[in-house]
Amino acid sequence: MSSKHIPVFSYSLLHPRYWGTLMLLALMYLLSLLPYRVQFFLGKHIGRLAIKLMKNRRHTIYRNLELCFPLMSVSERESLVKKNIDNSGLALFETGMAWFWSDARVSRHVTIKGMEHMEQLEREGKGALMVAVHSMNLELGARAFGIKKTGMGVYRPNNNPCFDYFQYQGRSRSNRTLIDRKDVKGMLRALKTGERVWYAPDHDYGLRRSTFAPLFAVEQACTTTGTSLLVDASHCAVVPFTMVRDDDKVGHYTLTICQPVEGFPHKDPEAAAVFINKIVEQSIMAAPSQYMWLHRRFKNRPEGQPSLY
């Protein structure tokens, strides 16, 4: 990744137009200093308050669950919506944990399983496409992993240069660097040289470089074909992982690194999209209440089909 893509601090970021951003970041830092149980309590209640102010987001969560799990009972769906709202509030705090906690504090709260798969790929000199989903605590998972093995995250630069600078600093704290999601050449260079690249193909990124593939009960979900491009061009391993907050132990997370997948369909973007969506389903089901259901996952439809929202 060339230096021109790396956000650099300048005094212009202290301009009054960014004071709101700076105050938010300062608040995130101060809150991250609190005991975990206090953050857990505050996060849930902030999520409940925020959803009252953004009722359209609650509708999106409910509609996504309705589309993906049509056989789920209304009571089960409502219960999952409530848990997901709580976890949405906690995500603000978990982002602060990822950006501001010390390595020691992160490591106390996160257990990593499956690191032997990374060791084996290192011995083989093989790059790994680390396939993630947008769980609410993904930032913390990437930080915990980076303490043990550095990687390169794929991200979208924020339109606010002040927030983008601190976002970059926080996300790259334990990882090597970040790669703009449009920088395909940068991702390929990293993978070909044996690097680990964090990649989340679970969202609807638009119709460009995409196809439609099944996702849960939705037969045609707009799915990126970027996974196929990266794997075919770099011959890297595809390694799914999940980050789950454990229900039976407050403040404890388990990061599970799976074995490299077998049978990935090469030179077939459509089949690869179907294959990768199966991985996405399995990852989401590791903790469905902790997934980012507030994203309009099915916003793009095949030509002529009505909106699902």
C-alpha positions in Angstrom: 0.0 0.0 0.0 1.6 3.3 -1.0 1.9 6.1 1.5 -0.4 8.4 -0.5 -3.3 6.2 0.7 -2.4 6.4 4.3 -4.2 9.2 6.3 -1.6 11.7 7.7 -2.2 14.0 10.6 -2.3 17.7 9.9 -3.4 20.7 12.0 -6.3 21.1 9.6 -8.0 18.2 11.4 -8.3 20.5 14.4 -10.5 22.9 12.5 -13.8 23.8 14.3 -15.7 21.8 11.6 -14.2 18.7 13.1 -14.7 19.5 16.8 -17.8 17.3 16.9 -15.8 14.4 15.5 -13.0 15.0 18.0 -15.4 15.1 20.9 -16.9 11.8 19.8 -13.5 10.2 19.6 -12.5 11.6 23.0 -15.7 10.2 24.5 -15.0 6.8 22.9 -11.5 6.9 24.5 -12.7 7.9 27.9 -15.5 5.3 27.9 -13.0 2.6 26.9 -11.2 3.2 30.2 -14.3 2.1 32.2 -14.6 -1.4 33.6 -16.0 -3.8 31.1 -19.3 -4.4 33.0 -20.0 -0.7 33.0 -19.4 -0.5 29.3 -21.6 -3.5 28.7 -24.5 -1.9 30.7 -24.2 1.5 29.0 -23.9 -0.1 25.5 -27.1 -2.0 25.7 -29.0 1.0 26.9 -27.5 3.3 24.3 -28.6 0.8 21.6 -32.2 0.9 22.9 -32.2 4.7 23.0 -30.7 5.0 19.6 -33.2 2.6 17.9 -36.1 4.7 19.3 -34.6 7.7 17.4 -33.9 5.7 14.2 -37.1 3.6 13.8 -36.2 2.9 10.2 -33.2 0.9 11.4 -35.4 -1.3 13.5 -37.5 -2.0 10.5 -34.4 -3.0 8.5 -33.3 -5.4 11.2 -36.8 -7.0 11.4 -37.2 -7.1 7.6 -33.8 -8.8 7.1 -34.6 -11.4 9.7 -38.1 -11.9 8.1 -36.5 -12.4 4.7 -33.7 -14.7 5.8 -35.7 -16.8 8.3 -39.3 -16.9 7.1 -40.1 -19.9 9.2 -39.0 -18.2 12.5 -41.9 -17.5 14.8 -42.9 -13.8 15.4 -41.9 -14.1 19.1 -38.5 -15.6 18.2 -37.9 -12.9 15.7 -38.9 -10.1 18.1 -36.5 -11.6 20.7 -33.7 -11.7 18.2 -34.4 -8.1 17.2 -34.2 -6.9 20.8 -30.9 -8.7 21.3 -29.5 -7.3 18.1 -30.4 -3.8 19.1 -28.5 -4.2 22.4 -25.5 -5.5 20.5 -25.7 -2.5 18.1 -25.2 -0.2 21.1 -22.4 -2.4 22.4 -20.6 -2.1 19.1 -19.7 1.5 19.8 -17.9 0.4 23.0 -16.3 -2.6 21.3 -14.9 -0.3 18.7 -13.4 1.8 21.4 -11.9 -1.3 23.0 -10.3 -2.3 19.7 -8.8 1.2 19.1 -7.7 2.2 22.5 -7.2 -0.8 24.8 -3.7 -2.1 25.5 -2.6 -5.4 24.0 -2.7 -7.0 27.4 -6.2 -5.9 28.1 -7.5 -7.1 24.8 -5.7 -10.5 25.3 -7.4 -10.9 28.7 -10.8 -10.7 27.1 -10.3 -12.7 23.9 -9.5 -16.4 23.5 -8.2 -17.4 20.1 -8.7 -20.9 18.7 -7.3 -22.3 15.5 -4.0 -20.3 15.3 -2.3 -23.5 14.2 -3.9 -23.1 10.7 -2.1 -19.7 10.4 1.2 -21.3 11.5 0.8 -24.0 8.8 0.1 -21.4 6.0 3.1 -19.4 7.2 5.3 -22.5 6.8 4.0 -23.0 3.3 4.5 -19.3 2.5 0.9 -19.1 1.4 -1.2 -16.0 1.6 -4.6 -16.2 3.3 -7.9 -14.4 2.5 -9.4 -14.1 6.0 -13.1 -14.2 5.3 -15.1 -12.3 7.9 -18.7 -11.2 8.3 -19.8 -7.8 9.7 -20.4 -8.9 13.3 -20.7 -6.1 15.7 -17.4 -6.9 17.4 -15.4 -7.5 14.2 -13.1 -4.5 15.1 -12.1 -6.1 18.4 -11.6 -9.5 16.6 -9.2 -8.0 14.1 -7.3 -6.3 16.9 -7.0 -9.5 19.0 -5.8 -11.4 15.9 -3.3 -8.7 15.0 -1.6 -9.0 18.4 -0.6 -12.6 17.5 -0.3 -12.4 13.7 -0.4 -9.2 11.7 -2.7 -8.8 8.7 -3.9 -6.2 6.3 -7.5 -5.0 6.5 -9.8 -4.0 3.6 -11.7 -0.9 4.4 -13.6 2.1 2.9 -12.0 5.4 3.8 -14.3 7.6 5.7 -15.5 10.8 3.9 -14.7 12.8 7.1 -10.8 13.1 7.0 -10.6 13.6 10.7 -12.5 10.5 11.6 -10.7 8.6 8.8 -7.3 9.4 10.3 -8.3 8.1 13.8 -10.1 5.1 12.2 -7.0 4.2 10.3 -4.8 4.6 13.4 -7.1 2.4 15.5 -7.6 -0.3 12.9 -3.9 -0.6 12.1 -2.7 -0.5 15.7 -1.9 -4.2 15.7 -2.1 -4.9 12.0 0.3 -4.0 9.3 -1.8 -1.6 7.3 -5.2 -1.1 5.7 -6.1 -1.4 2.0 -8.8 0.7 0.3 -11.5 -1.7 -0.8 -11.0 -0.4 -4.4 -7.3 -1.2 -4.4 -7.6 -4.7 -5.9 -3.9 -4.7 -7.0 -2.8 -3.9 -3.5 -4.8 -6.9 -2.1 -3.3 -9.2 -4.8 0.2 -8.0 -4.1 -0.3 -8.8 -0.4 -1.8 -12.2 -0.9 0.9 -13.2 -3.5 3.6 -12.4 -1.0 2.1 -14.6 1.8 0.2 -11.8 3.7 -3.1 -12.2 5.4 -5.9 -10.0 4.1 -9.1 -9.4 6.1 -12.0 -9.5 3.7 -15.8 -9.3 4.4 -17.9 -10.3 1.4 -21.2 -10.4 3.2 -22.6 -7.0 2.4 -24.4 -5.7 -0.7 -21.6 -3.5 -2.3 -23.6 -2.6 -5.4 -24.1 -4.1 -8.8 -20.5 -3.5 -10.1 -18.4 -6.7 -10.0 -21.3 -8.7 -8.5 -23.7 -11.5 -9.1 -26.9 -12.8 -7.5 -26.6 -15.9 -5.3 -28.7 -17.5 -2.5 -28.3 -16.3 1.0 -30.4 -18.0 3.6 -34.0 -18.0 2.3 -33.3 -15.1 -0.2 -32.7 -16.8 -3.6 -31.1 -13.8 -5.2 -28.8 -11.7 -3.0 -26.4 -9.3 -4.6 -23.0 -10.8 -3.8 -19.5 -9.5 -4.7 -17.5 -11.5 -7.2 -14.3 -10.0 -5.7 -13.6 -13.1 -3.7 -13.4 -15.2 -6.8 -11.1 -12.6 -8.5 -8.7 -12.5 -5.5 -8.5 -16.2 -5.0 -8.0 -17.1 -8.7 -5.4 -14.4 -9.2 -3.3 -15.0 -6.1 -3.8 -18.8 -5.4 -4.3 -17.9 -1.7 -6.0 -20.0 0.9 -9.5 -19.0 2.0 -9.8 -19.0 5.8 -13.1 -18.2 7.5 -13.1 -16.9 11.1 -15.7 -15.8 13.6 -15.7 -13.5 16.6 -18.3 -14.2 19.2 -19.1 -12.6 22.5 -19.7 -15.5 24.9 -23.1 -15.4 26.6 -22.1 -17.5 29.6 -19.1 -15.3 30.6 -19.5 -11.5 30.6 -16.6 -9.8 28.9 -15.2 -12.8 27.2 -14.9 -13.3 23.4 -13.8 -16.3 21.3 -12.1 -15.8 18.0 -12.2 -19.0 16.0 -10.0 -19.4 13.0 -11.3 -22.2 10.8 -9.3 -24.6 8.6 -8.7 -23.3 5.0 -11.7 -24.3 3.0 -11.5 -27.0 0.3 -13.4 -27.1 -2.9 -13.5 -23.4 -3.7 -14.9 -23.1 -7.3 -12.0 -21.6 -9.3 -12.6 -19.6 -12.5 -16.3 -19.5 -11.9 -17.5 -16.3 -10.2 -21.1 -17.3 -9.9 -20.4 -20.7 -8.3 -17.8 -19.0 -6.0 -20.5 -16.5 -4.9 -22.8 -19.4 -3.9 -19.9 -21.1 -2.1 -18.9 -18.0 -0.2 -22.5 -17.2 0.8 -22.6 -20.7 2.5 -19.5 -19.7 4.5 -21.2 -16.4 5.4 -24.3 -18.2 6.6 -22.3 -20.4 8.9 -20.4 -17.5 10.3 -23.5 -15.5 11.0 -25.2 -18.5 12.7 -22.2 -18.7 15.1 -23.9 -15.7 16.9 -26.9 -14.4 14.9 -27.8 -11.7 17.4 -24.3 -10.2 17.1 -24.5 -9.7 13.3 -25.1 -6.3 11.6 -28.7 -6.9 10.5 -29.3 -3.1 10.4 -27.5 -3.1 7.0 -29.9 -3.2 4.0 -28.4 -6.4 2.8 -30.8 -7.0 -0.1 -31.1 -3.4 -1.4 -30.0 -4.3 -5.0 -32.3 -6.5 -6.9 -32.2 -8.2 -10.4 -33.5 -5.9 -13.1 -37.3 -5.7 -13.0 -37.7 -7.0 -9.5 -39.3 -4.7 -6.8 -37.4 -3.6 -3.6 -37.6 -6.0 -0.7 -37.8 -3.1 1.7 
